[in-house]
Amino acid sequence: MFVRRRIEPITPTQLRTLGARGGWLLESPDTLRVGWGGVAASLALPHGLADPSALRAHLGAFDLRGDAGPAGSGVVAMGSLPFNRGAPSRLDVPRGLITQSAEGTWVTALDDWDVQRAIEGQVPALQEVQVARSVTYRPSPEEYAHHVAAAVELLRRKEIDKVVLARAVIGTVEHPIDCGALAHRLRVREPSCTIYAAPTTDGRRYVGASPELLVRRLGEDVTCHPLAGTIAIPPDVDPDDYHTWLLGSAKNLHEHSVLIDDVVTTLGRFYDDIVVDATPSIVTLRTIAHLGTWIRGHQNDPSLAPDVMELLNALHPTAAVGGIPRVPAYDLLQRLEPFDRGHYAGPVGWVDQHGDGEFWIGIRGVLIDGADFEAWAGAGIVSESDPIAEREETRDKLASVLSSVVLDRI
């Protein structure tokens, strides 16, 4: 039996360290959610997102008592899912959960878990960034540009509107990486992002700062905030001119509109009323900026409102990380990307017993295994894309992510 009770607020840095090092962390600008204490239940998705029904049934069977609380403060399953929507995966129900927002702080736990004792047992997260001992690109910069050129030729035939091609950098530092310290640096550097940390199916930890809300489902309402269209912003400059350029770039506006149309069409299968921002807005990160559009939907009949796992099944992968049309674009990236993405660009988030939940796209993250790290970045390729410019975009994204891990310029 799980018991939920309202408690006094806890220092966010303490909670962040607890979740990032060995539990689950999801910290948006308005809500901090931390799972700790080990796994109460591991809910398998043997066929990935293609069949989430068993997970919903298992999650609903847990008994929750105690104080009332907001969505996502009771019994929840948390985690990071692979990019491959059909790959076996899982979400975990932590033995303890802390949810903290402007509304208050709640702890939900099995047995009599002492959250204060767990927090006080944490060593302070003081580790600084380190010098990289080795760095390898997969594929190489030249190979990536060649793959982009091949994709552009196919896109010009109008068979596919957009495909997202990604590449990785893997490396090693001298000392094991403290995921708690990494999460703190990401929170400071990317205050508008959602900071996440979770175990992966291959035994590593995935820690990152995602700017992109894939889907939020609360009752009869849904919210998405897809991003597409990017520009790098040099340090110590006024970004206004770069923002103006991005808002007027035909290539980036086309890439963004393809994504928005696809998300709106998908949500239209489930919701009566859908409201879309009239024009995209600028989402500014530390070294880059994106075009973003808020999309909101409402289902007038509560009995017809899909749960968040159904929405994930319908939306993932969006054109922001896969392409459009979804199936041929996915087939193309499988041919042109020589390595499995793993958890990069997969959904990361939570779902509760009522089908409410939030999932972000797992980008701007680092996979950690002791002193080894791996990071990915992708670029949306359309028929107007320039291979060298797209290669440089992925370089800028990789450098931005890894600046929280290594001193070297990647």
C-alpha positions in Angstrom: 0.0 0.0 0.0 1.2 3.5 -0.9 0.6 6.4 1.5 0.6 10.0 0.3 1.1 12.8 2.8 1.7 16.6 2.5 5.0 17.7 4.0 7.1 20.9 4.3 9.1 22.0 1.2 12.5 20.5 0.7 15.5 22.3 -0.8 15.5 21.7 -4.6 19.2 21.0 -4.7 18.9 18.2 -2.2 16.0 16.7 -4.1 17.8 17.1 -7.5 20.9 15.3 -6.1 18.8 12.4 -4.7 16.9 11.8 -8.0 19.8 12.3 -10.4 22.3 10.0 -8.7 20.3 6.8 -8.3 16.6 7.5 -8.7 14.4 9.3 -11.2 14.4 13.1 -11.7 11.9 15.2 -13.7 12.3 18.9 -13.0 10.3 21.3 -15.1 10.4 25.1 -14.4 7.2 24.7 -12.3 7.3 21.1 -10.8 10.1 19.0 -9.3 9.4 15.3 -9.2 11.8 12.8 -7.7 11.6 9.1 -7.3 13.9 7.3 -4.9 14.3 4.2 -2.6 14.5 1.6 -5.3 11.8 0.0 -7.6 8.5 -1.1 -6.2 7.5 -2.5 -9.5 9.0 -2.6 -13.0 6.2 -2.4 -15.6 7.3 -4.0 -18.8 6.4 -2.9 -22.3 7.5 -6.0 -24.2 6.4 -4.5 -27.6 7.3 -0.9 -26.7 4.6 1.7 -27.3 2.7 -0.5 -29.6 0.8 -2.1 -26.7 0.8 -0.1 -23.4 -2.4 -1.7 -22.1 -0.7 -4.1 -19.7 1.2 -1.2 -18.1 -2.0 0.7 -17.5 -3.8 -2.3 -15.9 -0.8 -3.0 -13.6 -0.4 0.6 -12.5 -4.1 0.9 -11.6 -3.9 -2.1 -9.3 -1.8 -0.3 -6.6 -3.6 0.9 -3.4 -3.1 4.6 -2.6 -4.3 6.1 0.7 -3.6 9.3 2.7 -3.8 12.9 1.8 -5.3 14.3 -1.4 -2.8 15.6 -3.9 -2.4 16.9 -7.5 -2.0 14.7 -10.6 1.4 13.0 -10.6 1.8 13.0 -6.8 0.5 9.5 -6.1 1.5 6.2 -7.6 3.4 6.9 -10.8 5.6 5.0 -13.2 8.7 7.0 -14.4 11.5 6.5 -16.8 13.1 6.9 -20.2 12.0 4.9 -23.2 14.1 4.0 -26.3 13.7 6.0 -29.5 12.7 2.7 -31.3 8.9 2.6 -30.6 8.8 -1.2 -30.9 11.8 -2.0 -28.7 11.2 -3.8 -25.4 11.2 -1.2 -22.6 9.9 -0.5 -19.2 8.7 2.2 -16.7 9.4 1.9 -13.0 7.3 2.6 -10.0 9.6 4.0 -7.4 9.1 3.1 -3.7 9.2 6.7 -2.8 8.1 9.8 -4.8 8.3 13.5 -3.9 6.3 16.1 -5.9 7.1 19.7 -5.2 5.5 22.8 -6.9 4.0 26.1 -6.0 0.9 24.1 -4.8 3.0 22.4 -2.1 5.1 19.3 -1.4 3.9 15.7 -1.2 5.6 12.4 -0.5 4.1 9.1 -1.6 5.8 6.0 -0.4 5.6 2.3 0.5 6.1 1.4 4.1 7.6 4.1 6.3 10.3 5.6 4.1 12.2 8.5 5.8 12.9 11.0 3.0 14.9 13.3 5.2 17.3 10.5 6.1 17.7 9.7 2.4 18.5 13.3 1.7 20.9 13.8 4.6 22.8 10.7 3.5 23.8 12.4 0.2 27.4 13.5 -0.3 27.3 17.1 -1.7 27.4 17.3 -5.5 30.5 19.5 -6.0 32.3 17.8 -8.9 33.4 20.1 -11.6 33.6 19.4 -15.4 36.6 17.3 -16.4 39.1 17.1 -19.3 38.2 14.5 -21.9 40.7 11.7 -22.2 39.2 10.4 -25.5 36.5 11.6 -27.9 35.1 9.8 -31.0 32.4 10.9 -33.4 29.9 8.3 -34.8 29.7 8.8 -37.7 32.6 11.1 -38.5 31.7 14.7 -39.5 32.5 14.0 -43.1 30.3 10.8 -43.1 27.5 12.7 -41.5 27.6 15.5 -44.2 27.5 12.8 -46.8 24.4 11.2 -45.3 22.7 14.6 -45.2 23.5 15.1 -48.9 22.1 11.7 -49.8 18.9 12.5 -47.8 18.5 15.9 -49.6 18.6 14.2 -53.0 15.7 11.9 -51.9 13.8 14.7 -50.4 14.0 16.7 -53.6 12.0 13.9 -55.2 9.1 14.8 -52.9 8.7 11.3 -51.6 9.5 12.5 -48.0 9.0 15.9 -46.6 11.5 15.8 -43.7 13.9 13.4 -42.0 15.9 13.9 -38.9 19.5 12.6 -39.0 21.5 12.3 -35.8 25.1 11.6 -34.8 26.9 10.8 -31.6 30.0 11.6 -29.7 31.4 9.1 -27.2 34.2 9.7 -24.8 35.9 9.2 -21.4 37.0 11.4 -18.6 39.4 10.6 -15.8 36.9 10.2 -12.9 33.4 8.7 -12.7 30.8 11.4 -13.5 28.6 12.5 -10.7 25.1 12.6 -12.2 24.0 14.9 -9.3 26.6 17.5 -10.1 25.7 17.2 -13.8 22.0 17.8 -13.1 22.8 20.9 -11.1 24.9 22.4 -13.9 22.2 21.7 -16.4 19.6 23.4 -14.1 21.7 26.5 -13.9 22.6 26.6 -17.6 19.2 25.8 -19.0 16.6 27.3 -16.6 13.7 27.0 -19.2 14.3 23.3 -19.8 13.1 20.2 -18.0 16.0 18.5 -16.3 15.7 14.7 -16.3 17.6 11.7 -15.0 16.7 8.0 -15.3 18.2 4.6 -15.6 18.2 3.0 -19.0 17.6 -0.5 -20.1 21.3 -1.1 -20.8 22.4 -0.2 -17.2 23.5 3.4 -17.8 21.9 6.7 -16.6 20.5 9.3 -18.9 20.8 12.9 -17.7 19.8 15.9 -19.7 17.9 19.1 -20.2 15.0 18.8 -22.6 13.4 22.0 -24.1 10.6 20.0 -25.8 7.4 18.9 -24.2 6.2 15.9 -26.3 2.8 15.6 -24.6 1.1 16.5 -21.3 -2.3 14.9 -20.5 -4.3 16.2 -17.5 -7.9 14.8 -17.6 -9.7 16.0 -20.8 -6.9 18.4 -21.8 -3.7 17.8 -23.8 -0.7 20.1 -24.4 2.2 19.8 -26.8 5.1 22.1 -27.5 7.0 20.9 -30.6 10.2 22.5 -31.6 11.8 22.6 -35.1 14.0 25.2 -36.7 17.3 26.1 -35.1 20.0 28.7 -35.1 23.3 28.8 -33.1 23.9 32.0 -31.0 27.5 33.0 -30.3 28.4 33.8 -26.8 28.3 37.4 -25.5 26.1 38.8 -28.3 22.7 40.3 -28.5 20.5 37.5 -29.7 17.7 39.7 -31.2 19.2 39.7 -34.7 19.5 35.9 -34.6 15.9 35.6 -33.5 14.7 37.9 -36.2 16.6 35.9 -38.8 15.1 32.6 -37.5 11.6 33.9 -37.6 12.1 34.9 -41.2 14.0 31.9 -42.5 11.9 30.1 -45.2 13.8 26.8 -44.6 13.3 26.8 -40.9 9.6 28.0 -41.1 8.9 25.2 -43.6 10.6 22.6 -41.3 8.5 23.9 -38.4 5.2 24.0 -40.2 5.6 20.3 -41.3 6.0 19.3 -37.7 3.0 21.4 -36.4 0.7 20.1 -39.1 1.6 16.5 -38.2 1.0 17.0 -34.5 -2.3 18.8 -35.0 -3.5 16.1 -37.4 -2.6 13.4 -34.9 -4.4 15.1 -32.0 -7.4 15.7 -34.2 -8.1 12.0 -34.0 -8.7 12.3 -30.2 -9.8 15.8 -29.4 -12.8 18.0 -30.3 -11.2 21.4 -29.8 -7.6 22.2 -30.8 -6.0 25.6 -30.4 -2.7 26.4 -32.0 -0.5 29.5 -31.7 -1.0 31.7 -34.7 2.8 32.0 -35.2 5.8 30.3 -33.8 7.7 31.8 -30.9 11.4 31.8 -30.0 12.7 29.3 -27.5 16.1 30.4 -26.3 18.6 28.1 -24.8 22.2 28.8 -23.7 23.8 28.6 -27.1 21.0 28.0 -29.6 17.4 29.1 -30.3 14.5 27.1 -31.7 11.1 27.9 -33.2 8.3 26.5 -30.9 4.5 26.4 -31.1 2.1 25.6 -28.2 -0.7 23.3 -29.2 -3.6 22.6 -26.8 -6.6 20.2 -27.2 -9.8 19.5 -25.2 -12.1 16.5 -25.3 -15.7 17.4 -24.4 -16.6 13.8 -23.4 -14.3 12.6 -20.5 -15.0 9.0 -21.4 -13.3 9.5 -24.8 -10.2 11.3 -23.5 -7.2 9.1 -24.3 -4.6 8.5 -21.5 -1.0 9.7 -21.9 0.3 6.3 -23.1 -2.2 6.2 -26.0 -1.1 9.7 -26.9 2.5 8.6 -26.8 1.7 5.7 -29.1 0.1 8.1 -31.6 2.7 10.9 -31.5 6.1 9.2 -31.1 8.3 9.7 -33.0 7.1 13.2 -34.1 8.6 14.9 -37.1 10.9 16.8 -34.6 13.0 13.7 -34.1 12.0 11.3 -36.9 10.4 12.8 -40.0 7.3 13.0 -42.1 5.7 10.9 -43.4 6.5 8.9 -40.3 7.1 5.4 -41.7 9.1 6.2 -44.9 11.1 8.8 -42.9 11.9 6.3 -40.2 13.0 3.7 -42.8 15.3 6.3 -44.3 17.0 7.3 -41.1 17.4 3.6 -40.3 19.3 3.3 -43.6 21.4 6.4 -43.2 22.2 6.2 -39.4 24.7 3.5 -38.9 24.2 3.3 -35.1 21.2 2.6 -32.8 20.0 5.7 -31.1 19.1 3.9 -27.9 17.4 6.3 -25.5 18.3 9.4 -27.5 15.1 11.2 -28.7 12.9 8.7 -26.9 10.1 9.8 -24.5 11.1 10.5 -20.9 8.5 11.2 -18.2 5.8 9.8 -16.0 2.3 8.4 -16.0 -0.1 8.0 -13.0 -3.0 5.7 -12.1 -5.5 8.0 -13.8 -3.8 8.1 -17.2 -2.4 11.6 -16.6 1.2 12.2 -17.4 3.9 14.2 -19.0 6.6 13.1 -21.4 9.4 15.2 -22.9 11.6 14.3 -25.8 14.9 12.9 -24.5 17.3 15.2 -26.2 20.1 17.4 -25.0 21.2 14.5 -22.7 24.2 12.5 -21.8 24.4 8.8 -21.2 26.6 8.1 -18.3 28.4 4.9 -17.3 31.1 5.6 -14.7 33.7 7.8 -16.5 32.3 7.0 -20.0 29.8 9.4 -21.7 27.8 9.4 -24.9 25.7 12.2 -26.3 23.7 12.6 -29.5 22.4 15.5 -31.6 20.2 15.6 -34.7 19.2 18.1 -37.4 15.9 18.2 -39.4 16.7 17.7 -43.0 14.4 19.2 -45.7 14.9 19.6 -49.4 16.5 23.1 -48.9 19.1 21.8 -46.4 22.8 22.4 -46.8 24.9 19.4 -45.6 27.7 21.5 -44.1 25.2 23.8 -42.3 23.4 20.8 -40.8 26.7 19.2 -39.7 27.6 22.4 -37.9 24.2 22.6 -36.3 24.7 19.1 -34.8 28.2 20.2 -33.7 26.8 23.2 -31.9 24.1 21.1 -30.2 26.7 18.5 -29.1 29.0 21.2 -27.7 26.2 22.8 -25.8 25.2 19.5 -24.1 28.8 18.4 -23.3 29.9 21.7 -21.9 28.3 20.5 -18.7 30.5 17.4 -18.7 33.9 18.2 -20.2 36.1 21.3 -20.4 37.2 20.7 -24.0 35.3 22.2 -26.9 33.7 19.3 -28.7 
